[in-house]
Amino acid sequence: MMDWTDRHCRAFHRVLTRCSLLYTEMLTADAVIHGERERLLGFDESEHPVALQLGGADPEKMAHAARIGARHGYDEINLNIGCPSDRVQSGRFGACLMREPELVARLWSATQEAAPDIPVTIKSRIGVDEQEPRDALFALVDAVAQAGCDTFIVHARKAWLKGVSPKDNRELPPLDYDLVRELKRMRPRLNIILNGGLHDLDHALDASAGLDGVMLGRAAYQNPALLLDVDARFYGEACASLSREAAVRGYLPYVARMLAQGVPLHAMTRHILGLFHAQPGGRRWRRVLSERGVRPGAGVEVIEAAIAEVTQAELSPVQ
């Protein structure tokens, strides 16, 4: 979710779900150590609980980045051993580390030692390239679990490291939810969380039967309204779900604060474009935000105008 789940996206998603753990986009250890920390790591207090996702292959650098993240107040550090992009591979981290479970164990140990007061978790694939998925997944999990890790988020696809784009790596390798469920059966003391190809809450609940949770990525970003029912369906919260309009209005105070700090409106509205996906007025909503949100000086009145377009379409649903 690089370049997607920034602080503005997470602030909006927190309006939709009070209980879910939110994740940052993946940041490299070098970026955290040497980059503009407030821009990369800053977040709104409303985002809690929120996890910092790190990528890297040097235990010392990962420890340094973890200490910085812990000082910033993150609730969890997640090590990404699943990203297949060429940029990630060139730095010898991400999915290529599926071939080096002992190194991953050292990375986890260094990170957890550096941030002892918060959990450090692993996000992985089930294998890469020619690896046999069951052997690769169990080898990785067992090595890191022996070091002390107890939570693994498993994207239930292999990754092809050569000749396949990151987009195709999310779609072409077949999903193997059964293997992830087998991992839980064989390692019951571990927390095993399912990721990959989950397109709505019904699918997520069905596919994760017997597991400890699910991670939603693109489905939640592209159709954020599905998060409106997460608290009730996954956490047993009795509160009534917000309407889409109420969710937008719940986001407006944050938008106003950020505008006052000089953040351009489109940096925030780009994350809410999909809220009215497949709803009356959805195209009008996107058009107003896309066309007016990028204008110099655009403010919350643009979002109010987009809401009005949806309301009008609901009253007379001719798009």
Residue frames as qw, qx, qy, qz and C-alpha x, y, z in Angstrom:
[[0.000, 0.884, 0.467, 0.000, 0.00, 0.00, 0.00],
 [0.458, -0.264, 0.061, 0.846, 2.93, 2.32, -0.65],
 [0.003, -0.054, -0.231, -0.971, 1.75, 5.88, -1.41],
 [0.398, -0.465, -0.624, -0.485, -1.80, 4.94, -0.34],
 [0.598, -0.644, -0.475, 0.035, -2.21, 4.52, 3.41],
 [0.301, 0.355, -0.286, 0.838, -0.67, 7.81, 4.48],
 [0.065, -0.183, -0.637, 0.746, -1.77, 9.70, 7.57],
 [0.407, 0.122, -0.036, -0.904, -4.73, 11.35, 5.80],
 [0.616, -0.029, -0.690, -0.379, -6.03, 8.00, 4.58],
 [0.404, -0.139, -0.829, 0.361, -5.68, 6.50, 8.06],
 [0.127, 0.122, 0.402, -0.899, -7.47, 9.44, 9.70],
 [0.584, 0.055, -0.282, -0.759, -10.40, 8.87, 7.36],
 [0.624, -0.037, -0.770, -0.127, -10.43, 5.11, 7.92],
 [0.181, -0.070, -0.750, 0.633, -10.45, 5.67, 11.67],
 [0.435, 0.052, 0.127, -0.890, -13.74, 7.51, 11.29],
 [0.709, 0.068, -0.497, -0.496, -15.14, 4.39, 9.61],
 [0.850, -0.201, -0.482, 0.063, -13.87, 1.88, 12.20],
 [0.353, -0.830, 0.289, -0.321, -12.95, 2.56, 15.81],
 [0.852, -0.396, 0.339, -0.053, -11.51, -0.89, 16.52],
 [0.903, 0.371, 0.006, 0.216, -9.40, -2.00, 13.56],
 [0.569, -0.536, 0.266, 0.565, -5.63, -1.80, 13.68],
 [0.507, 0.858, 0.004, -0.076, -4.45, 0.62, 10.97],
 [0.794, -0.152, 0.260, 0.528, -1.11, 0.25, 9.16],
 [0.034, 0.778, -0.263, -0.570, 1.20, 2.79, 7.61],
 [0.776, 0.592, -0.214, -0.051, 2.46, 2.35, 4.09],
 [0.907, -0.164, -0.010, 0.388, 5.72, 0.41, 4.08],
 [0.041, 0.962, -0.267, 0.046, 8.71, 2.60, 4.91],
 [0.804, 0.275, -0.397, 0.347, 12.29, 1.53, 4.49],
 [0.676, -0.568, -0.209, 0.420, 14.55, 1.62, 7.51],
 [0.477, 0.043, 0.119, 0.870, 16.86, 4.03, 5.66],
 [0.070, -0.618, -0.351, -0.700, 13.96, 6.41, 4.98],
 [0.574, -0.751, -0.321, -0.055, 12.97, 6.42, 8.63],
 [0.698, -0.398, -0.069, 0.591, 16.55, 6.97, 9.78],
 [0.393, -0.113, 0.226, 0.884, 17.58, 9.61, 7.24],
 [0.056, 0.537, 0.580, 0.610, 14.31, 11.03, 5.91],
 [0.209, -0.349, 0.100, -0.908, 11.96, 13.81, 6.98],
 [0.123, -0.116, -0.939, 0.300, 10.52, 12.08, 10.02],
 [0.318, 0.323, 0.457, -0.765, 7.50, 14.21, 10.70],
 [0.551, 0.342, -0.341, -0.681, 6.32, 13.85, 7.11],
 [0.481, 0.169, -0.843, -0.172, 6.98, 10.09, 7.07],
 [0.343, -0.140, -0.871, 0.323, 6.04, 9.14, 10.62],
 [0.208, -0.003, 0.336, -0.919, 3.70, 11.83, 11.88],
 [0.262, -0.383, -0.829, -0.312, 0.14, 10.77, 12.62],
 [0.402, -0.485, -0.002, -0.777, -2.98, 12.09, 14.30],
 [0.210, -0.215, 0.809, -0.506, -3.75, 10.83, 17.79],
 [0.754, 0.140, 0.188, -0.614, -7.14, 9.68, 16.55],
 [0.644, 0.397, -0.599, -0.261, -5.44, 6.98, 14.48],
 [0.108, -0.317, 0.890, -0.309, -4.61, 4.72, 17.45],
 [0.702, -0.424, 0.488, 0.300, -4.18, 1.80, 17.33],
 [0.590, 0.777, -0.179, -0.128, -1.75, 2.22, 14.45],
 [0.862, -0.226, 0.322, 0.318, 1.19, 0.08, 13.30],
 [0.127, 0.815, -0.429, -0.370, 4.38, 1.16, 11.55],
 [0.947, 0.219, 0.218, 0.083, 5.32, -1.14, 8.66],
 [0.163, -0.799, 0.493, 0.304, 9.05, -1.34, 7.98],
 [0.928, 0.363, -0.003, 0.081, 11.17, -2.89, 5.26],
 [0.033, 0.843, -0.534, 0.050, 14.86, -3.62, 5.40],
 [0.940, 0.112, -0.315, 0.069, 17.54, -6.32, 5.54],
 [0.392, 0.413, -0.533, 0.626, 20.06, -4.88, 8.01],
 [0.551, -0.538, -0.617, 0.159, 19.30, -5.79, 11.65],
 [0.367, -0.285, -0.262, 0.846, 21.13, -2.75, 13.00],
 [0.099, -0.110, -0.256, -0.955, 19.23, -0.35, 10.75],
 [0.470, -0.459, -0.644, -0.392, 15.91, -2.05, 11.50],
 [0.506, -0.474, -0.553, 0.463, 16.59, -1.69, 15.21],
 [0.184, -0.150, -0.057, 0.970, 17.38, 2.00, 14.75],
 [0.274, -0.247, -0.452, -0.812, 14.19, 2.57, 12.75],
 [0.526, -0.482, -0.697, -0.078, 12.14, 0.65, 15.31],
 [0.381, -0.380, -0.437, 0.721, 13.43, 2.81, 18.15],
 [0.044, 0.019, -0.149, -0.988, 12.43, 5.91, 16.20],
 [0.421, -0.331, -0.624, -0.569, 8.98, 4.45, 15.50],
 [0.510, -0.469, -0.676, 0.249, 8.44, 3.52, 19.13],
 [0.236, -0.276, -0.254, 0.897, 9.40, 7.04, 20.23],
 [0.204, -0.106, -0.342, -0.911, 6.81, 8.41, 17.82],
 [0.492, -0.002, 0.494, -0.717, 4.14, 6.42, 19.65],
 [0.620, 0.129, -0.602, -0.487, 3.26, 3.58, 17.26],
 [0.775, -0.289, 0.336, -0.451, 1.41, 0.64, 18.78],
 [0.912, 0.021, 0.395, 0.110, 3.12, -2.07, 16.71],
 [0.065, 0.643, -0.595, -0.478, 6.02, -2.56, 14.34],
 [0.890, 0.278, 0.340, -0.124, 5.34, -4.80, 11.33],
 [0.252, -0.496, 0.657, 0.508, 8.17, -6.18, 9.21],
 [0.745, 0.516, 0.023, -0.423, 7.18, -6.54, 5.56],
 [0.347, -0.319, 0.830, 0.298, 8.57, -9.76, 4.05],
 [0.544, 0.445, 0.708, -0.071, 5.98, -9.78, 1.29],
 [0.349, 0.827, -0.014, -0.441, 6.47, -6.87, -1.12],
 [0.821, 0.121, 0.449, 0.332, 7.69, -8.13, -4.54],
 [0.378, 0.922, 0.026, -0.077, 8.54, -4.87, -6.32],
 [0.762, 0.408, -0.138, 0.484, 11.87, -4.43, -8.13],
 [0.006, -0.781, 0.257, -0.569, 12.64, -1.39, -5.99],
 [0.734, -0.562, 0.268, -0.272, 12.29, -3.48, -2.84],
 [0.980, 0.048, 0.046, 0.185, 14.28, -6.40, -4.24],
 [0.529, 0.656, -0.229, 0.487, 17.17, -4.11, -5.18],
 [0.214, -0.695, 0.429, -0.536, 17.52, -3.35, -1.47],
 [0.431, 0.085, -0.886, 0.146, 17.43, -7.07, -0.57],
 [0.219, 0.104, 0.708, -0.664, 14.25, -6.88, 1.45],
 [0.669, 0.184, -0.082, -0.715, 10.57, -7.59, 0.97],
 [0.950, 0.067, 0.059, -0.298, 9.51, -10.91, -0.53],
 [0.647, 0.510, -0.550, 0.138, 13.04, -11.98, -1.51],
 [0.165, -0.493, 0.701, -0.488, 13.67, -12.51, 2.22],
 [0.918, -0.074, 0.082, -0.381, 11.36, -15.53, 2.06],
 [0.843, 0.341, -0.386, 0.156, 14.56, -17.31, 0.97],
 [0.371, 0.375, -0.568, 0.631, 16.40, -16.23, 4.13],
 [0.614, -0.639, -0.394, -0.243, 14.34, -17.22, 7.18],
 [0.697, -0.342, -0.313, 0.548, 17.32, -17.06, 9.53],
 [0.238, 0.174, 0.012, 0.956, 18.00, -13.48, 8.50],
 [0.377, -0.567, -0.348, -0.644, 14.33, -12.63, 9.02],
 [0.716, -0.534, -0.425, 0.145, 14.60, -14.10, 12.52],
 [0.533, -0.159, -0.180, 0.811, 17.58, -11.84, 13.22],
 [0.022, -0.378, -0.214, -0.901, 15.71, -8.85, 11.84],
 [0.557, -0.620, -0.426, -0.351, 12.75, -9.62, 14.09],
 [0.711, -0.425, -0.368, 0.421, 14.95, -10.10, 17.17],
 [0.378, 0.034, -0.058, 0.923, 16.83, -6.83, 16.60],
 [0.204, -0.462, -0.298, -0.810, 13.60, -4.94, 16.04],
 [0.646, -0.597, -0.443, -0.176, 11.82, -6.38, 19.07],
 [0.654, -0.298, -0.310, 0.623, 14.83, -5.73, 21.29],
 [0.211, 0.151, 0.046, 0.965, 14.87, -2.13, 20.11],
 [0.433, -0.296, -0.122, -0.843, 11.12, -1.69, 20.75],
 [0.190, -0.009, -0.949, 0.250, 10.48, -3.98, 23.74],
 [0.240, 0.238, 0.576, -0.745, 7.22, -2.36, 24.84],
 [0.652, 0.408, 0.001, -0.639, 5.26, -2.94, 21.62],
 [0.837, 0.087, 0.537, 0.056, 4.72, -6.09, 19.53],
 [0.124, 0.552, -0.596, -0.569, 6.77, -6.73, 16.42],
 [0.792, 0.279, 0.492, -0.227, 4.95, -8.79, 13.79],
 [0.260, -0.242, 0.729, 0.585, 5.76, -10.30, 10.39],
 [0.679, 0.542, 0.177, -0.463, 3.90, -9.94, 7.08],
 [0.304, -0.338, 0.796, 0.399, 4.94, -12.51, 4.48],
 [0.669, 0.265, -0.434, -0.541, 3.99, -14.35, 1.30],
 [0.933, -0.164, 0.274, -0.165, 3.71, -18.15, 1.17],
 [0.768, -0.112, 0.438, 0.453, 6.85, -18.40, -0.95],
 [0.230, 0.786, -0.250, -0.515, 8.66, -16.99, -3.96],
 [0.361, 0.561, -0.648, -0.367, 9.53, -18.26, -7.42],
 [0.626, 0.157, -0.746, -0.163, 10.42, -21.96, -7.44],
 [0.139, -0.225, 0.778, -0.570, 9.88, -22.48, -3.70],
 [0.378, -0.377, -0.828, -0.171, 7.34, -25.08, -2.59],
 [0.270, -0.643, -0.022, -0.717, 4.89, -22.90, -0.64],
 [0.806, -0.546, -0.190, -0.129, 4.32, -25.19, 2.32],
 [0.809, -0.088, -0.190, 0.549, 8.05, -25.69, 2.88],
 [0.296, 0.423, -0.055, 0.854, 8.85, -22.01, 2.46],
 [0.408, -0.664, -0.108, -0.617, 6.05, -20.74, 4.69],
 [0.849, -0.500, -0.171, 0.004, 6.67, -23.18, 7.51],
 [0.735, 0.070, -0.177, 0.651, 10.43, -22.62, 7.36],
 [0.093, 0.525, -0.054, 0.844, 9.99, -18.86, 7.68],
 [0.584, -0.629, -0.109, -0.502, 7.36, -19.03, 10.42],
 [0.897, -0.341, -0.227, 0.167, 9.22, -21.64, 12.45],
 [0.608, 0.198, -0.202, 0.742, 12.52, -19.75, 12.32],
 [0.054, -0.501, 0.079, -0.860, 10.97, -16.45, 13.42],
 [0.727, -0.543, -0.196, -0.372, 8.65, -18.07, 15.98],
 [0.844, -0.166, -0.326, 0.393, 11.67, -19.75, 17.54],
 [0.335, 0.290, -0.197, 0.875, 13.15, -16.28, 17.98],
 [0.041, -0.308, -0.618, 0.722, 9.97, -15.26, 19.82],
 [0.305, 0.045, -0.251, -0.917, 7.53, -13.81, 17.28],
 [0.271, 0.243, 0.890, -0.275, 3.92, -14.92, 17.79],
 [0.460, 0.680, 0.360, -0.443, 1.98, -13.02, 15.08],
 [0.297, -0.124, 0.679, 0.660, 2.20, -13.59, 11.33],
 [0.531, 0.604, 0.174, -0.568, 0.15, -11.91, 8.61],
 [0.471, -0.085, 0.778, 0.407, 0.22, -14.15, 5.56],
 [0.503, 0.514, -0.212, -0.661, -0.56, -12.97, 2.04],
 [0.774, -0.002, 0.625, -0.099, -1.75, -16.30, 0.68],
 [0.752, 0.659, -0.019, -0.021, 0.06, -16.10, -2.67],
 [0.752, -0.116, 0.196, 0.618, 3.56, -16.82, -3.89],
 [0.134, 0.905, -0.097, -0.393, 5.46, -13.89, -5.34],
 [0.817, 0.355, 0.204, 0.405, 7.27, -14.05, -8.65],
 [0.384, -0.732, 0.064, 0.559, 10.37, -11.90, -8.34],
 [0.174, -0.331, 0.547, 0.749, 11.30, -11.74, -12.03],
 [0.024, -0.116, -0.755, -0.646, 9.18, -10.96, -15.06],
 [0.226, -0.651, -0.712, -0.135, 5.96, -10.21, -13.17],
 [0.013, -0.549, 0.068, -0.833, 4.82, -6.73, -12.17],
 [0.065, -0.014, 0.697, -0.714, 3.74, -5.91, -8.59],
 [0.613, 0.097, 0.038, -0.783, 0.17, -5.58, -9.90],
 [0.756, 0.146, -0.566, -0.293, 0.28, -9.04, -11.47],
 [0.319, 0.158, -0.837, 0.416, 1.82, -10.41, -8.28],
 [0.347, 0.021, 0.520, -0.780, -1.42, -9.44, -6.55],
 [0.722, 0.271, 0.048, -0.634, -3.55, -11.27, -9.09],
 [0.670, 0.398, -0.569, -0.263, -1.79, -14.02, -11.05],
 [0.198, 0.206, -0.922, 0.261, -0.27, -16.38, -8.47],
 [0.563, -0.431, -0.603, -0.365, -3.14, -18.53, -7.15],
 [0.411, -0.559, 0.364, -0.622, -4.44, -17.93, -3.64],
 [0.612, -0.031, -0.786, 0.088, -3.99, -20.75, -1.14],
 [0.465, -0.566, 0.205, -0.650, -6.12, -19.98, 1.89],
 [0.948, -0.223, -0.202, -0.102, -6.08, -23.67, 2.84],
 [0.698, 0.230, -0.403, 0.545, -2.33, -23.51, 3.41],
 [0.050, -0.489, 0.322, -0.809, -2.73, -20.55, 5.77],
 [0.769, -0.396, 0.023, -0.501, -5.44, -22.41, 7.68],
 [0.927, -0.001, -0.333, 0.173, -3.15, -25.46, 7.84],
 [0.368, 0.423, -0.431, 0.706, -0.43, -23.28, 9.32],
 [0.431, -0.477, 0.251, -0.724, -2.82, -22.28, 12.10],
 [0.935, -0.213, -0.131, -0.250, -3.84, -25.89, 12.75],
 [0.857, 0.138, -0.331, 0.370, -0.22, -27.02, 12.91],
 [0.366, 0.140, -0.366, 0.844, 0.97, -24.02, 14.95],
 [0.281, -0.726, -0.589, -0.215, -2.08, -23.25, 17.12],
 [0.456, -0.630, -0.287, 0.560, -0.27, -21.07, 19.65],
 [0.278, -0.085, 0.250, 0.924, 0.62, -18.54, 16.96],
 [0.342, 0.678, 0.321, -0.565, -1.63, -15.71, 15.81],
 [0.358, 0.071, 0.693, 0.622, -2.20, -16.22, 12.10],
 [0.295, 0.662, 0.234, -0.649, -3.86, -13.43, 10.12],
 [0.599, 0.362, 0.631, 0.334, -5.02, -13.84, 6.53],
 [0.117, 0.704, -0.124, -0.689, -4.30, -11.36, 3.74],
 [0.086, -0.241, 0.747, 0.613, -4.70, -11.39, -0.03],
 [0.185, -0.161, -0.782, -0.574, -7.65, -11.33, -2.41],
 [0.043, -0.498, -0.773, 0.392, -10.29, -10.58, 0.23],
 [0.082, 0.337, 0.413, 0.842, -12.88, -8.48, -1.57],
 [0.425, -0.553, -0.121, -0.706, -15.57, -7.85, 1.07],
 [0.368, -0.437, 0.614, -0.544, -16.49, -8.66, 4.67],
 [0.932, 0.014, 0.139, -0.335, -18.50, -11.79, 3.84],
 [0.808, 0.441, -0.362, 0.149, -15.53, -13.17, 1.94],
 [0.133, 0.593, -0.610, 0.508, -13.14, -12.20, 4.74],
 [0.631, -0.333, 0.469, -0.521, -15.24, -13.86, 7.42],
 [0.970, 0.152, 0.021, -0.188, -15.65, -17.04, 5.39],
 [0.711, 0.523, -0.402, 0.244, -12.01, -17.33, 4.30],
 [0.083, 0.565, -0.600, 0.561, -10.63, -16.63, 7.78],
 [0.853, -0.385, -0.081, -0.343, -12.66, -19.28, 9.63],
 [0.935, -0.227, -0.118, 0.247, -10.37, -20.77, 12.27],
 [0.555, 0.343, -0.146, 0.744, -7.81, -17.99, 11.95],
 [0.374, -0.497, -0.433, 0.652, -7.09, -15.03, 14.21],
 [0.108, 0.761, 0.132, -0.626, -7.98, -12.17, 11.91],
 [0.635, 0.548, 0.395, 0.374, -7.74, -10.64, 8.47],
 [0.213, -0.503, 0.129, 0.827, -5.86, -7.78, 6.88],
 [0.487, 0.735, 0.466, 0.076, -7.72, -5.82, 4.21],
 [0.385, -0.316, 0.239, 0.833, -5.76, -3.65, 1.82],
 [0.002, -0.016, -0.483, -0.876, -6.95, -2.61, -1.61],
 [0.205, -0.545, -0.774, -0.248, -10.55, -3.66, -1.01],
 [0.298, -0.716, -0.451, 0.443, -10.77, -1.29, 1.95],
 [0.205, -0.383, 0.159, 0.886, -9.07, 1.52, 0.04],
 [0.043, -0.103, -0.635, -0.765, -11.08, 1.24, -3.16],
 [0.463, -0.520, -0.535, -0.479, -14.41, 0.69, -1.38],
 [0.129, 0.253, -0.622, 0.730, -13.90, 2.22, 2.07],
 [0.613, -0.297, 0.013, -0.732, -17.59, 1.95, 2.98],
 [0.811, -0.099, -0.574, -0.052, -17.06, -1.73, 3.76],
 [0.355, 0.145, -0.626, 0.679, -15.18, -0.59, 6.87],
 [0.408, -0.365, 0.079, -0.833, -18.42, 0.88, 8.24],
 [0.878, -0.253, -0.166, -0.371, -19.55, -2.61, 9.29],
 [0.579, 0.329, -0.676, 0.314, -16.22, -3.95, 10.57],
 [0.130, -0.344, 0.618, -0.695, -16.70, -3.01, 14.23],
 [0.759, -0.082, 0.218, -0.608, -20.08, -4.72, 14.45],
 [0.928, 0.219, -0.223, -0.205, -19.19, -7.83, 12.45],
 [0.693, 0.335, -0.534, 0.349, -15.62, -8.48, 13.64],
 [0.188, 0.263, -0.586, 0.743, -15.49, -6.90, 17.09],
 [0.309, -0.511, -0.798, 0.081, -19.07, -7.27, 18.32],
 [0.055, -0.099, -0.223, 0.968, -19.51, -3.56, 18.87],
 [0.152, 0.590, 0.772, -0.182, -23.15, -2.70, 19.50],
 [0.071, 0.581, 0.017, -0.811, -22.92, 0.82, 18.07],
 [0.655, 0.649, 0.372, -0.111, -24.83, 1.52, 14.91],
 [0.610, 0.098, 0.360, 0.699, -22.77, 1.89, 11.75],
 [0.042, 0.572, -0.017, -0.819, -22.35, 5.40, 10.41],
 [0.657, 0.688, 0.304, -0.045, -23.90, 6.36, 7.13],
 [0.675, 0.284, 0.170, 0.659, -21.53, 7.37, 4.35],
 [0.062, 0.812, 0.095, 0.572, -22.50, 11.01, 4.74],
 [0.609, -0.788, 0.035, -0.079, -22.00, 10.89, 8.51],
 [0.851, -0.174, 0.132, 0.478, -18.56, 9.39, 7.95],
 [0.452, 0.544, 0.132, 0.694, -17.61, 12.24, 5.64],
 [0.234, -0.857, -0.037, -0.458, -18.82, 14.80, 8.14],
 [0.804, -0.577, 0.045, 0.141, -16.84, 13.01, 10.85],
 [0.766, 0.092, 0.143, 0.619, -13.73, 13.51, 8.71],
 [0.220, 0.850, 0.173, 0.445, -14.31, 17.24, 8.11],
 [0.425, -0.898, 0.111, 0.028, -12.78, 18.50, 11.42],
 [0.753, -0.281, 0.369, 0.467, -9.55, 16.66, 10.57],
 [0.538, 0.539, 0.363, 0.537, -9.60, 18.11, 7.05],
 [0.048, -0.963, -0.104, -0.246, -10.08, 21.61, 8.44],
 [0.610, -0.720, 0.235, 0.235, -7.14, 21.18, 10.86],
 [0.725, -0.027, 0.428, 0.539, -4.86, 19.97, 8.08],
 [0.359, 0.763, 0.309, 0.440, -5.93, 22.77, 5.73],
 [0.268, -0.962, 0.030, -0.053, -5.00, 25.26, 8.45],
 [0.657, -0.533, 0.403, 0.350, -1.54, 23.67, 8.51],
 [0.169, 0.671, -0.471, -0.547, -1.12, 24.16, 4.77],
 [0.402, 0.014, 0.896, 0.186, -2.01, 20.65, 3.55],
 [0.319, 0.126, -0.433, -0.834, -3.72, 20.87, 0.13],
 [0.733, 0.040, 0.292, -0.613, -7.25, 19.54, -0.03],
 [0.815, 0.331, -0.383, -0.283, -6.55, 16.97, -2.75],
 [0.220, 0.398, -0.846, 0.280, -4.01, 15.25, -0.47],
 [0.336, 0.003, 0.760, -0.556, -7.00, 14.25, 1.66],
 [0.705, 0.327, 0.141, -0.613, -9.86, 13.98, -0.81],
 [0.484, 0.409, -0.719, -0.285, -7.98, 11.45, -2.96],
 [0.048, 0.112, -0.956, 0.266, -8.55, 8.94, -0.18],
 [0.393, 0.296, 0.635, -0.595, -12.32, 9.37, -0.07],
 [0.354, 0.279, -0.486, -0.749, -13.09, 9.10, -3.79],
 [0.361, -0.029, -0.898, -0.249, -14.37, 5.53, -3.46],
 [0.198, 0.049, 0.700, -0.685, -16.73, 6.12, -0.54],
 [0.626, 0.357, 0.271, -0.638, -19.83, 6.21, -2.73],
 [0.051, 0.260, -0.875, -0.405, -18.70, 3.38, -5.01],
 [0.166, -0.251, -0.905, -0.301, -21.71, 1.84, -6.81],
 [0.006, -0.571, -0.632, 0.524, -24.07, 4.28, -5.07],
 [0.249, 0.842, 0.412, 0.242, -26.41, 6.89, -6.59],
 [0.049, -0.995, 0.082, -0.042, -24.36, 10.01, -7.12],
 [0.810, -0.372, 0.236, 0.388, -21.05, 8.19, -6.92],
 [0.614, 0.374, 0.275, 0.639, -19.79, 9.57, -10.21],
 [0.021, -0.900, -0.124, -0.417, -20.87, 13.10, -9.28],
 [0.665, -0.733, 0.089, 0.114, -19.09, 12.72, -5.95],
 [0.775, -0.140, 0.280, 0.549, -15.84, 11.71, -7.63],
 [0.431, 0.626, 0.282, 0.585, -16.11, 14.38, -10.31],
 [0.208, -0.944, -0.054, -0.249, -16.58, 17.25, -7.84],
 [0.691, -0.650, 0.216, 0.230, -13.71, 16.11, -5.65],
 [0.759, 0.059, 0.348, 0.547, -11.39, 15.40, -8.58],
 [0.365, 0.667, 0.280, 0.587, -12.07, 18.62, -10.48],
 [0.191, -0.896, -0.030, -0.401, -12.48, 21.14, -7.66],
 [0.795, -0.587, 0.000, 0.154, -10.28, 19.55, -5.01],
 [0.755, 0.026, 0.117, 0.644, -7.06, 20.30, -6.90],
 [0.194, 0.831, 0.154, 0.497, -7.76, 24.02, -7.33],
 [0.344, 0.207, -0.428, 0.809, -5.59, 26.44, -5.35],
 [0.230, -0.183, 0.338, -0.894, -7.26, 27.40, -2.10],
 [0.632, -0.248, -0.600, -0.423, -9.82, 24.59, -2.24],
 [0.191, -0.292, 0.662, -0.663, -11.42, 23.99, 1.15],
 [0.230, 0.157, 0.915, -0.290, -14.09, 21.99, 2.92],
 [0.518, 0.456, 0.144, -0.709, -16.74, 23.66, 0.77],
 [0.413, 0.353, -0.719, -0.435, -15.67, 21.32, -2.03],
 [0.092, -0.050, -0.983, 0.150, -16.55, 18.30, 0.09],
 [0.323, 0.392, 0.535, -0.675, -19.84, 19.94, 1.07],
 [0.498, 0.456, -0.277, -0.684, -20.60, 20.45, -2.63],
 [0.314, 0.199, -0.904, -0.212, -19.82, 16.80, -3.34],
 [0.113, 0.214, 0.871, -0.427, -22.18, 15.72, -0.54],
 [0.433, 0.456, 0.206, -0.750, -24.89, 17.90, -2.03],
 [0.444, 0.357, -0.624, -0.535, -24.44, 16.19, -5.41],
 [0.163, -0.012, -0.984, 0.065, -24.91, 12.78, -3.79],
 [0.231, 0.348, 0.648, -0.637, -28.00, 13.97, -1.94],
 [0.476, 0.451, -0.135, -0.743, -29.49, 15.33, -5.16],
 [0.389, 0.247, -0.819, -0.343, -28.76, 12.08, -6.99],
 [0.004, 0.128, 0.944, -0.305, -30.42, 10.07, -4.22],
 [0.366, 0.445, 0.420, -0.701, -33.55, 12.19, -4.55],
 [0.718, 0.603, 0.026, -0.347, -33.57, 11.89, -8.34],
 [0.666, -0.392, 0.576, 0.267, -31.19, 9.05, -9.23],
 [0.742, 0.638, 0.137, 0.154, -30.53, 9.96, -12.88],
 [0.634, -0.460, 0.187, 0.592, -26.73, 10.23, -13.09]]
